[in-house]
Amino acid sequence: MPETSPLLIAVLLVAYLPPALVLSWIDGREHRLPNRWVVTLTVAVTASLLALYLLDPALRPALRTAALLALVLGIAALVVALIAPPLLGMGDAKTLPVVVLISAALGGEVLIGALLGIALLSGVLGMAVIMVTRRAGARFALGPVLLAGPFMGLLGAPVVSSALGTA
């Protein structure tokens, strides 16, 4: 697995984590992701990564790729949220690009691990909610799972790297 830059870890911990914790707490309590906090998270991470882009030429290709992936997946998430609101809330769709941006900036294996972690944990939580409520249409807060993605990606990256044969 390629080595992750300590500067990117610093962005994750300083720019991403504090607003992500607030958003997770709000979504867990109120089932909504306030625009003010989503924008704060997005601006903090984007500005930090832009500064790294300008300061460290070695990170530029990975950061360009991360930005492009965040844009494409963000547009796809907005389309899903508009076409099928019960599947994905608009707050989750607006939060997804920054999750993809930081995960992809940390590396391809981290992004794959994050997406797999989000899918698996969301599925398990969805099944648990259905079992507890005995209703197939029951909703749960996806924001905390989504926002935990980069951290699940860091934990799962060695497994992904091994599975891809890049270890």
GUSESE-962746 format. One record per residue (C-alpha): residue in one letter; chain; x, y, z. Coordinates in Angstrom, 3 decimals, padded with zeros to 6 digits, m for minus. Layout:
<pts>
   aa   ch          X          Y          Z
    A    A          X          Y          Z
...
</pts>
This chain:
<pts>
   aa   ch          X          Y          Z
    M    A    000.000    000.000    000.000
    P    A    001.404    003.429   m000.893
    E    A    002.401    005.615    002.004
    T    A   m000.131    008.304    002.960
    S    A    001.256    011.803    003.375
    P    A    001.229    013.076    006.976
    L    A   m000.097    016.363    005.584
    L    A   m003.205    014.587    004.278
    I    A   m003.712    012.926    007.663
    A    A   m003.456    016.392    009.233
    V    A   m006.186    017.677    006.876
    L    A   m008.344    014.695    007.835
    L    A   m007.911    015.309    011.558
    V    A   m007.938    019.117    011.641
    A    A   m010.219    020.214    008.790
    Y    A   m012.485    017.179    008.321
    L    A   m013.007    015.591    011.720
    P    A   m014.429    018.483    013.828
    P    A   m017.296    019.440    011.451
    A    A   m017.884    015.760    010.637
    L    A   m018.431    015.029    014.325
    V    A   m020.903    017.904    014.624
    L    A   m022.763    016.784    011.493
    S    A   m022.907    013.193    012.743
    W    A   m024.314    014.303    016.070
    I    A   m026.969    016.515    014.446
    D    A   m027.953    013.843    011.918
    G    A   m028.197    011.200    014.628
    R    A   m030.552    013.392    016.647
    E    A   m032.556    015.206    013.971
    H    A   m032.114    013.177    010.746
    R    A   m030.830    016.185    008.845
    L    A   m027.478    017.563    007.744
    P    A   m027.628    021.380    008.007
    N    A   m026.269    023.240    004.983
    R    A   m024.220    025.555    007.201
    W    A   m022.211    022.623    008.574
    V    A   m021.959    020.812    005.229
    V    A   m020.570    024.000    003.672
    T    A   m018.173    024.469    006.600
    L    A   m016.880    020.929    006.154
    T    A   m016.595    021.253    002.375
    V    A   m014.843    024.627    002.464
    A    A   m012.413    023.579    005.219
    V    A   m011.367    020.388    003.437
    T    A   m011.265    021.952   m000.032
    A    A   m009.230    024.961    001.129
    S    A   m006.803    022.719    003.025
    L    A   m006.325    020.414    000.047
    L    A   m005.938    023.417   m002.275
    A    A   m003.174    024.726   m000.013
    L    A   m001.467    021.320   m000.168
    Y    A   m001.890    021.323   m003.951
    L    A   m000.065    024.651   m004.152
    L    A    002.639    023.737   m001.620
    D    A    003.463    020.119   m002.504
    P    A    003.850    019.326   m006.220
    A    A    004.117    015.583   m005.464
    L    A    000.476    015.549   m004.284
    R    A   m000.932    017.350   m007.326
    P    A   m001.840    014.333   m009.513
    A    A   m003.630    012.554   m006.654
    L    A   m005.473    015.711   m005.615
    R    A   m006.610    016.402   m009.200
    T    A   m007.949    012.851   m009.430
    A    A   m009.652    013.182   m006.044
    A    A   m011.345    016.427   m007.101
    L    A   m012.592    014.896   m010.348
    L    A   m013.955    011.805   m008.564
    A    A   m015.650    013.985   m005.948
    L    A   m017.299    016.040   m008.684
    V    A   m018.533    013.031   m010.673
    L    A   m019.815    011.070   m007.666
    G    A   m021.314    014.247   m006.174
    I    A   m023.320    014.890   m009.329
    A    A   m024.434    011.241   m009.391
    A    A   m025.536    011.457   m005.743
    L    A   m027.524    014.642   m006.402
    V    A   m029.265    012.973   m009.346
    V    A   m030.180    009.968   m007.169
    A    A   m031.432    012.250   m004.391
    L    A   m033.596    014.196   m006.845
    I    A   m034.974    011.148   m008.660
    A    A   m035.477    008.878   m005.633
    P    A   m035.517    010.884   m002.372
    P    A   m036.364    007.841   m000.197
    L    A   m033.089    006.193   m001.274
    L    A   m030.742    009.080   m000.506
    G    A   m031.468    012.281    001.354
    M    A   m030.354    015.592   m000.114
    G    A   m028.102    016.280    002.880
    D    A   m026.329    012.968    002.326
    A    A   m025.988    013.760   m001.387
    K    A   m024.442    017.150   m000.590
    T    A   m022.064    015.576    001.934
    L    A   m020.852    012.774   m000.343
    P    A   m018.468    014.882   m002.491
    V    A   m016.331    015.986    000.449
    V    A   m016.220    012.410    001.779
    V    A   m015.045    011.197   m001.631
    L    A   m012.603    014.123   m001.924
    I    A   m010.772    013.407    001.322
    S    A   m010.939    009.623    000.884
    A    A   m009.558    009.756   m002.666
    A    A   m006.887    012.262   m001.634
    L    A   m005.695    009.716    000.929
    G    A   m005.307    007.141   m001.855
    G    A   m007.179    004.814   m004.160
    E    A   m007.147    001.965   m001.654
    V    A   m008.555    004.290    001.006
    L    A   m011.360    005.399   m001.330
    I    A   m012.275    001.802   m002.173
    G    A   m012.106    000.846    001.512
    A    A   m014.270    003.848    002.423
    L    A   m016.929    003.033   m000.163
    L    A   m016.972   m000.637    000.838
    G    A   m017.121    000.283    004.529
    I    A   m019.989    002.706    003.947
    A    A   m021.911    000.125    001.913
    L    A   m021.388   m002.682    004.427
    L    A   m022.126   m000.640    007.541
    S    A   m025.173    000.980    005.912
    G    A   m026.506   m002.441    004.950
    V    A   m026.005   m003.852    008.440
    L    A   m027.615   m000.803    010.064
    G    A   m030.491   m000.892    007.574
    M    A   m031.171   m004.545    008.365
    A    A   m030.979   m003.833    012.100
    V    A   m033.458   m000.953    011.794
    I    A   m035.858   m003.131    009.795
    M    A   m035.577   m005.935    012.358
    V    A   m036.176   m003.596    015.295
    T    A   m039.021   m001.583    013.760
    R    A   m040.467   m004.440    011.685
    R    A   m041.094   m001.934    008.879
    A    A   m039.338   m002.088    005.520
    G    A   m039.693    001.669    005.009
    A    A   m037.997    002.651    008.274
    R    A   m035.340    005.349    007.917
    F    A   m032.101    005.861    009.765
    A    A   m029.428    008.555    009.782
    L    A   m026.932    007.734    007.031
    G    A   m024.796    010.819    007.680
    P    A   m022.704    009.371    010.517
    V    A   m021.931    006.271    008.427
    L    A   m021.074    008.382    005.402
    L    A   m018.879    010.742    007.410
    A    A   m017.006    007.801    008.972
    G    A   m016.050    006.674    005.458
    P    A   m012.507    008.082    005.303
    F    A   m011.647    006.474    008.640
    M    A   m013.127    003.123    007.573
    G    A   m011.122    003.543    004.371
    L    A   m007.890    004.003    006.285
    L    A   m008.654    000.876    008.306
    G    A   m009.650   m001.135    005.239
    A    A   m006.918    000.086    002.883
    P    A   m004.436   m002.686    003.778
    V    A   m007.104   m005.320    003.048
    V    A   m008.014   m003.640   m000.252
    S    A   m004.344   m003.336   m001.160
    S    A   m003.804   m007.004   m000.440
    A    A   m006.888   m007.997   m002.444
    L    A   m005.714   m005.905   m005.397
    G    A   m002.215   m007.383   m005.169
    T    A   m000.597   m004.003   m004.577
    A    A    000.591   m004.805   m001.047
</pts>
